[in-house]
């Protein structure tokens, strides 16, 4: 067995390796064209040109306008900016704004109420046994004070794909009855970029979160797309003369040129041939599920069977300490997760599993380089441990 090196990595939902093409386009901006993209000299202009080109590439890939792209440090910041930026902008038109989120939303969304309860009322929409939102429930919860509805494209822990299009119809219908501005629809597509189309217009979204490290891009960079005209306030303070372009009005600061360039390349790669990639990984996912169910008849597959992202297998075994199981697998060179990465180490377990009435689970998330041999090797080790 290899020492200090994993033989089989099954945690691609937490982080993916950086694609070679992404690394190569980033290389010049670490030490050659390293200048601040906001500087007025020629070195700065070179970096600014690279950032502007990356914004245009992202916009073209998403079929949106470059001025609608805000680069962030990742999905957590993008989600925070989407929710809190919308809430603060809404203060001009409503005294008691509320937002609707999913019970199984990512922690960066779910914890908004705990950290900013004085600013907004947070209403949690229930999910069914598969962790799937119901559009009718969203309709019941929307009020005249609702400024935002936020949902995941797919859940990071159990892989359930949410009915974004139907939720968008509910939101749009309510908005038409009001002043035409609220509520906004925010979609967190961090988990789906490699396997699904994430064009916001096709979702009828107003805000979209993307994350570089989930799509074979660099860590530490994400995007919040904001539809033109959507009310939005910045969370950061910056002098007006330091703002370069519309996108930095809501997210000021020096753009991290290498990360931005890498993000654009990763997004282009991820959205090219996503259908083919999804089909290939789905076949491996279904093969693994079949192997698990054959070997362990009492196993519970968490999340929707029908509406499931291509690379996710969330399972619960009977009478097993799943944290201990993950530790034993890691000792044999196999990486899996027991909860989403943002909750790692919490003894209380996963809020997502709570709402689908499971205490524990193992998340096995596959990648584009996963092979049948790896599935068989995993099963051999798992059977031995069990």
C-alpha positions, 0 to 999 in steps of 0.5 A: 500500500502506498504510504501517505498517499490515497489509492482511491479518491472518492470525495470529488464532491468536496474538491476536484484536482485542477485540470492540466489545461487550467493549470497551464493557462494560470502559470504566467500570472503567478510570476510573469504577469503578476501585476495588480489588475487595478494598476494604471501602468502597462503591467497592470493593464496586462493583468486587467486584460486577462481578467476582462477576457476571463469575464467575457469567457465566463459570460459567453459560456453562461450566455450572459453579459460580462457586467453580470459576473462577480468573481468571489473567493468561492461558493460560501462567499457567493451564497452570502453575497446573494442572500445578504446583498439582496436583503440589504438592497431590499431595505429600500422597499420593505421594512421586514424582508424575509427569504425562503431557503431549503431545509437541506441547503448548504451551511453557508445558506442555512446558517444565515438566520443564525448569524444575521437574524436581526436583518431578515426572517429566514423561512425554511421550506420542507423537503420530502424523504428524498431531500427534494423541495416541493414547488407547492410548498414554496408557493405557500410560503411566499409573502409580500415581504419575500425578497429571495428564494434560494435553492441548490441545483443539486444537494452536495451530500445526498445528490438530489437534483432540485426542481429548479424550473418549477420553483422558478415558475412559482417565483416568477408568477408571484413577482408578476403580481407584485412590483416586478422586482421581488422575489428573486431566485438564487440557485447554487450550482456548485455541485452540477457544473461538470454534469449539467447545464448551468446557464442561468437563463435556462433556469430562469434564475436571477442569481447563480453561484459557481465554485472553481474547486468543484469543477476541476478549477482552482480553489479560492475562486467562485462566481456570483452571476447577478441578472442585470437590474436585480437589486443588490448591495455590496458586503464590502466597502471600497472607495468608488475610484477603486471600482473597475467595471460594473461587476466590482461594484458588488464585490470590490477588491483586487481580482486574483488574476491567476484564479480568475483566468483558471476559473474561466478555463475550467468553466469552459471545459466543464460545460463542454460535453457535459452530457457525455461526461454525465452519461459515463459517470452515471453508468459507474454510479449505477454500477456501484449502487448495484454492487452495494445493494447486492452485497448489502441487502439492507443498505439504504440509498439516500436521496432521489433515485430518479433525480440524482446528480451523476457522481453521487452515491450516499448510503447508510448501513445498518448498525455501523458507525459510519465515521469509524468506517470512513476512518478504516477505509482511509487507513486502506487508502480510500477517501470517502466523506461522512458529511459535507466538508463544511460540517466536518468534525461536528459531532451532531452530524449532518442537518441534511440527513436529519431532514431525511431521517437518517442518522449517519451516511457515507458519501461516495462521490465519483470523478471523471477519472474514476474507473471500474477497477476502482469500484471493484477495489473499493468493494473488496476493501469494504466487504473485508472491513464490514 
